[in-house]
């Protein structure tokens, strides 16, 4: 059986984007019968129904939604490859996922440098927890993502890009926290359960058989820090974020044990996936990491 050709995927996507065969035909300057035949041939080849009628409109079936995800990816890569070969430089759109902390504290200078080197690449950022971002990479919704360990790495390639120092924050005048026992039955303020930093904190507490009184889930570090400052509970955050949200004087900051405090941030992508724009990002990160390692070695030698 022949593979689906890019032209058929282009027609399929046009029907989805324009809400039906009539508008897609007008947009593509084709007769409607040609569009209908192409869609029918795709359905016969795949053995599934790509559309269903609902209130007189064509609506994607579950199988159609899956194909749409792949179609967008394949058509984008085709355009990117053609542009890159013609110009020799990355072009197109690069969809990257990132944790909120990385977006706030680490990415601005990196993205500025990338944009300066490759102005024809449009970067689209999506934020989320490490777990959610890994799932989106696996579903082809993102080309790559900045995530923190621990995360499920099956079928992913990765490079280490940052080391974050995690700290515990508490209300400004809270009693000193020196061990996990000191936070027994305190409220934990954190992102949703897919957050790697939350998992690190919960594992640290679990090693001492400590259970938080309850967990308050919020969606931003600004909100988390504000709730901690107001006395609602404790939280784990990267130290780099405290300066970004200007929280140094609003909360008490306590060091965590070294084995808990160091968290690797990695850029992950699907194994075998290649993209000119992503490759440029990886090379920029590898160069940055090498320069950082050299600085560390020089500082240690001094």
C-alpha positions in Angstrom: 0.0 0.0 0.0 1.4 3.4 -1.0 2.0 6.0 1.7 -0.2 9.1 1.9 1.3 11.8 -0.3 1.8 15.4 0.9 -0.7 16.7 -1.7 -3.5 14.6 -0.2 -2.5 15.8 3.3 -2.6 19.4 2.1 -6.1 18.9 0.7 -7.2 17.2 3.9 -5.9 20.0 6.0 -7.6 22.6 3.8 -11.0 20.9 4.3 -10.4 21.0 8.1 -9.1 24.6 8.2 -11.9 26.0 5.9 -14.7 24.0 7.4 -15.8 22.0 4.4 -15.2 20.9 0.8 -16.7 23.9 -0.9 -14.5 26.5 0.8 -11.4 24.3 0.5 -12.0 23.8 -3.2 -12.3 27.6 -3.6 -9.1 28.2 -1.6 -7.2 25.6 -3.5 -8.7 26.5 -6.9 -9.9 23.0 -7.5 -13.3 21.6 -8.4 -15.3 20.1 -5.4 -15.5 16.7 -6.9 -11.7 16.5 -6.9 -11.5 17.4 -3.2 -14.3 14.8 -2.4 -12.5 12.1 -4.3 -9.2 12.7 -2.6 -10.8 12.5 0.8 -12.7 9.4 -0.1 -9.5 7.7 -1.5 -7.6 8.6 1.8 -10.4 7.0 3.8 -10.4 3.8 1.7 -6.6 3.6 1.9 -6.6 4.0 5.7 -9.7 2.0 6.3 -11.2 4.7 8.6 -13.7 7.5 8.4 -12.0 10.9 8.7 -15.1 13.1 8.9 -18.6 12.7 10.1 -21.6 15.0 9.6 -22.9 17.0 12.5 -25.7 19.5 12.1 -25.0 19.7 8.4 -21.2 20.3 8.9 -18.2 18.1 8.4 -16.5 17.4 11.7 -13.3 15.4 12.3 -13.7 11.9 13.6 -11.4 10.6 16.3 -9.2 9.1 13.6 -9.3 12.3 11.6 -8.0 14.2 14.6 -5.1 11.8 14.9 -4.3 12.3 11.2 -4.6 16.1 11.5 -1.8 16.1 14.1 0.5 14.2 11.8 -0.6 16.2 8.7 0.4 19.5 10.4 3.7 18.1 11.4 4.5 16.6 8.0 3.5 19.6 6.0 5.4 22.0 8.3 8.5 19.8 8.0 8.1 19.7 4.2 8.0 23.5 4.0 10.8 23.9 6.4 13.0 21.5 4.5 12.4 23.2 1.2 13.1 26.6 2.6 16.2 25.4 4.4 17.6 23.8 1.3 16.9 26.9 -0.8 18.4 29.4 1.7 20.8 27.3 3.7 19.4 28.7 7.0 16.6 27.6 9.3 13.1 28.9 8.6 9.5 28.3 9.6 8.0 27.6 13.0 9.6 25.9 16.0 7.2 24.8 18.6 8.9 24.4 22.0 7.5 23.5 25.4 8.9 24.8 28.6 8.3 24.9 32.3 7.2 28.3 33.6 10.4 28.6 35.7 12.6 28.0 32.7 10.6 30.4 30.6 11.0 33.2 33.2 14.5 32.8 34.4 16.5 30.9 31.7 15.1 31.3 28.2 15.0 35.1 27.5 18.7 35.5 26.7 18.8 32.2 24.9 15.8 33.0 22.7 17.1 36.5 22.0 20.4 35.0 20.8 18.5 32.4 18.7 16.3 35.1 17.1 19.4 37.2 16.4 21.0 34.3 14.6 17.9 32.9 12.9 15.4 35.7 12.4 13.3 33.7 9.9 12.3 31.1 12.5 9.2 31.9 14.5 9.3 30.3 18.0 6.1 29.3 19.6 6.3 28.6 23.3 3.9 26.5 25.4 4.2 26.2 29.1 3.2 23.3 31.4 4.5 20.8 33.9 7.3 18.4 32.8 4.9 15.5 32.7 2.4 17.3 30.5 5.1 18.6 28.2 6.6 15.2 27.6 3.2 13.9 26.7 2.8 16.7 24.1 6.2 15.9 22.6 5.2 12.3 22.3 1.9 13.3 20.7 3.7 15.4 18.0 2.2 18.6 19.4 5.6 20.0 20.3 8.9 19.4 18.6 10.9 19.6 21.8 10.5 20.7 25.4 12.5 21.9 28.4 11.7 19.6 31.3 13.1 18.8 34.7 14.0 15.4 36.0 12.5 13.1 37.0 10.4 12.4 33.9 9.5 9.4 31.7 12.2 9.3 29.0 11.0 6.4 26.8 11.5 7.0 23.1 13.1 10.4 23.8 16.5 11.9 23.0 17.8 14.7 25.2 20.6 17.0 26.2 21.2 18.5 29.6 21.0 22.3 29.5 20.6 23.7 33.0 21.2 22.7 36.6 18.6 24.3 38.9 19.1 24.8 42.7 15.8 24.1 44.4 15.0 25.8 47.7 12.1 25.6 50.1 10.1 28.8 50.8 7.9 29.5 53.7 6.1 32.6 55.2 8.6 35.3 56.2 8.3 34.7 60.0 7.8 31.0 60.0 9.9 28.7 62.3 13.2 27.6 60.7 13.0 24.5 58.5 16.0 22.2 58.9 14.6 18.8 58.0 11.5 17.2 56.5 10.1 16.7 60.0 9.8 20.5 60.3 7.1 20.6 57.6 4.8 17.9 59.0 1.2 18.6 58.2 2.0 22.0 56.6 0.1 22.9 53.4 2.1 22.3 50.3 1.6 24.8 47.5 2.6 23.5 44.1 1.8 23.0 40.5 -0.3 20.0 39.4 1.0 16.4 39.9 2.9 16.4 36.7 5.5 18.9 38.1 8.9 17.4 38.6 9.8 19.7 41.4 6.7 18.8 43.3 7.6 15.1 42.9 11.1 15.8 44.2 9.7 17.5 47.3 7.1 14.8 47.9 9.8 12.1 47.6 12.0 14.0 50.1 9.1 14.2 52.6 8.2 10.6 52.0 11.7 9.4 52.9 11.0 10.8 56.4 7.4 9.5 56.4 6.2 13.1 56.4 2.8 13.9 54.8 1.7 17.4 53.9 -1.5 18.5 55.6 -3.0 19.2 52.2 -1.9 20.3 48.7 -3.0 23.6 47.2 -2.4 23.5 43.4 -1.8 26.7 41.5 -0.7 27.5 38.0 2.0 30.1 38.3 5.0 31.0 40.5 3.7 34.4 41.1 0.6 32.9 42.6 2.6 30.3 44.6 4.9 32.9 46.1 2.1 35.2 46.9 0.2 32.4 48.8 3.4 31.4 50.7 4.0 35.1 51.6 0.4 35.3 52.8 1.0 32.4 55.2 -0.9 29.7 53.3 1.8 27.1 53.3 5.3 26.1 51.9 6.6 25.5 48.4 9.6 24.3 46.5 10.9 26.6 43.8 14.1 27.1 41.8 16.3 29.8 43.4 16.6 31.5 40.0 12.8 32.2 40.0 12.9 34.1 43.3 14.8 37.0 41.7 12.5 37.1 38.7 9.3 37.3 40.8 11.1 39.6 43.2 10.2 37.5 46.2 13.5 37.5 48.1 12.2 39.8 50.8 8.6 38.4 50.8 9.3 34.9 52.0 11.8 32.9 54.1 14.2 30.8 52.0 15.6 27.5 53.3 18.3 25.3 51.7 17.4 21.7 50.8 19.8 18.7 51.1 22.3 18.6 48.2 20.8 15.4 46.8 17.4 17.1 46.7 18.4 20.6 45.7 20.1 19.9 42.4 17.6 19.3 39.5 18.7 18.8 35.9 16.7 20.6 33.1 16.9 18.8 29.8 15.8 19.6 26.3 13.9 16.5 25.0 12.6 15.5 21.6 11.2 12.3 20.0 13.9 9.8 19.2 14.9 10.1 15.5 13.1 13.4 15.0 15.0 15.9 12.9 14.3 19.5 12.1 16.6 22.2 10.8 15.3 24.8 13.3 15.5 22.4 16.2 19.0 21.4 15.3 20.0 25.0 15.4 18.5 25.3 18.8 20.4 22.2 20.0 23.7 23.5 18.7 23.2 26.8 20.5 22.5 24.9 23.7 25.4 22.6 23.3 27.7 25.6 22.8 26.3 27.4 25.8 26.7 24.2 28.0 30.3 23.8 26.8 31.1 27.4 27.7 29.5 27.0 31.1 31.4 23.9 31.9 34.7 25.6 30.9 33.8 28.5 33.3 33.3 26.0 36.1 36.6 24.3 35.4 38.5 27.6 35.4 36.8 28.7 38.6 37.7 25.3 40.3 41.3 25.6 39.1 41.6 29.1 40.5 
